């Protein structure tokens, strides 16, 4: 049996990635199921990205894998507005990275999110 929260985060990740990778405004994307939530994340991208950059100074944002960036943005946004414990969010980020990222994604995301959330 799959965890519903994990499945929901996967759906959010797909929507966020599609909106940011394609550079399309979410209203123009018919497949965005979580439009209002994604709009809230997009409204905070500048702030989220500055925190990511400060905690991953060895890589410019443009050099970070787009999936990794979407995962970190999603997890960081949830950390601000939900009561989910930081360690749970970090573990979730790692699991999303294993499913959607590259071989180095879980380690990178773990390192950055641990600095930010713990």
Secondary structure as GFF3:
##gff-version 3
##sequence-region A 1 118
A	DSSP	alpha_helix	4	22	.	.	.	ID=ss1
A	DSSP	three_ten_helix	26	28	.	.	.	ID=ss2
A	DSSP	alpha_helix	35	43	.	.	.	ID=ss3
A	DSSP	alpha_helix	45	55	.	.	.	ID=ss4
A	DSSP	three_ten_helix	61	63	.	.	.	ID=ss5
A	DSSP	alpha_helix	66	81	.	.	.	ID=ss6
A	DSSP	alpha_helix	86	100	.	.	.	ID=ss7
A	DSSP	alpha_helix	105	117	.	.	.	ID=ss8
###
